[in-house]
Amino acid sequence: MQLSPGMTLGQALKASDVVGSGGEAKVVIQGGEVRVNGEVETRRGRRLIEGDVIEVGDERLEVR
């Protein structure tokens, strides 16, 4: 799945099947388990831009 600029962080996690639901995305993000560009991100509504790198556990996703 390609992640597009303008998606929210929560949408990106669901679209890439890192999480199964929006509720699960909320828990993972607010739990401090998600990094965007190397920084912990706790806002699931954060809009992603081209070149952002999302890391959750062993998963690494890039916005293109």
C-alpha positions in Angstrom: 0.0 0.0 0.0 1.3 3.4 -1.0 0.8 6.1 1.6 -0.1 9.5 0.2 0.7 13.0 1.4 -2.3 14.5 3.2 -3.3 11.3 5.0 -3.5 11.3 8.7 -1.3 9.1 10.8 -4.2 7.0 11.9 -5.4 6.5 8.3 -1.9 5.6 7.2 -1.6 2.9 9.9 -4.9 1.4 8.9 -4.2 1.6 5.2 -0.9 -0.2 5.6 -2.5 -2.9 7.8 -0.2 -2.1 10.8 -3.4 -1.9 12.8 -6.8 -3.4 12.2 -9.0 -0.5 13.3 -9.1 3.2 14.1 -9.5 2.3 17.8 -6.3 0.2 17.7 -4.5 3.0 15.9 -5.5 5.4 18.6 -4.2 3.1 21.3 -0.9 2.5 19.5 -0.3 6.2 18.7 -1.3 7.6 22.1 0.8 4.9 23.8 3.9 6.4 22.3 4.7 3.4 20.1 4.8 5.3 16.8 7.6 7.5 15.5 7.5 9.9 12.6 10.8 11.0 11.3 12.5 9.6 14.4 10.3 11.5 16.8 7.5 9.9 19.0 4.2 11.1 17.6 1.0 11.0 19.8 -1.4 12.8 17.4 -3.3 10.4 15.2 -4.7 13.4 13.2 -1.2 14.5 12.2 -1.2 15.1 8.4 1.6 13.4 6.7 3.8 15.0 4.0 5.9 13.4 1.3 9.1 11.9 2.6 7.8 11.3 6.1 9.0 8.0 7.6 6.7 6.1 10.0 8.1 3.5 12.4 6.0 1.1 14.5 7.9 -1.8 16.0 9.6 -3.5 13.1 7.4 -1.8 10.5 8.9 1.1 8.5 6.6 3.0 6.1 7.4 5.9 3.8 5.0 8.5 2.5 5.4 9.0 -1.3 
